[in-house]
Amino acid sequence: MAKPTTETITLPDFPVTIVRELDGHFIHDDISLKELVANTSKGLILYFYPKDNTPGCTTQATEFTAHLNEFDDLGYDIIGVSRDSVESHENFISKYNLHIPLISDADEKLCHYFDVIKEKNMYGNITLGLVRSAFIFDKNGTLTHAQRNLKAKDYTERLLTTLAP
């Protein structure tokens, strides 16, 4: 579950590439998250996931899509972030009929900004990998909740419970 946080991460003002599908066509927006939230009256759920088309990441993305209207009713937009390419995101969105936008962070600038790249032990080999995390910002762009190293399955339902009035 996302926990209230004392972290003071602000929304970055550098541009990111947001991939979304609209009427069967892909749109690529280059915009900063700070500007994105400033131009809407909604909060933002920004979640980081390791890789498109993997079991946990697919579960998380499809659960966010299934509950999109509930998050919208609570006043939140949802954006997923991974280090995958724009093309990979387009395939992932199409394959699973995702209705959430995804950020391609191939240069890891956003991942480093949120400090979600950590050492992982994969079968005895130490590698750097993206740690599944979520950051919730209110409509003013203030970070209210953060969780790192979260479990994908049923996360959206736990988050809905956290954010419900």
ABEGO torsion letter per residue (X at the ends): XBBBBABBBBBBABBBBBBBBBGGBBBBBBBBAAAAAAABABBBBBBBBABBGBAAAAAAAAAAAAAAAAAAAAGBBBBBBBABBAAAAAAAAAAAGBABBBBBBAAGAAAAAAGABBBBBBGGBBBBBBBBBBBBBBAAGBBABBBBGBBABGAAAAAAAAABX
